[in-house]
Amino acid sequence: MYYAIMSEDVPESLELRQGARSDHIARLETLKDEGRLLLAGPFPAVDTTEPGDAGFSGSLVIAEFESLEDAHAWANADPYVAAGVYKSVIVKPYKPVLP
């Protein structure tokens, strides 16, 4: 089943993100290579795809896991969590409908 992992950043998270980004992306690449990643990306802190110094306000990952517990475990092991980027993480079952 798919699960949506919605994370909200702490204020002024850009430097923290940059320090952990390569490890964060590597984990997403693994999900992609396993055919389990539906989509992933950050929420720009301002209304543009290139927010510059404004940075990001959070992230969304939708991926396939065996269970809600497995999705929580994967989310909790994210390098952004360890680096203090996220102030909160919500994991919910997700059902793709369209397209």
Secondary structure, DSSP 4 states (H G I P E B T S, - for coil): -EEEEEEEEPTT-HHHHHHHHHHHHHHHHHHHHTT-EEEEEEEESSSSS--GGG-EEEEEEEEE-SSHHHHHHHHHT-HHHHTT-EEEEEEEEE-----
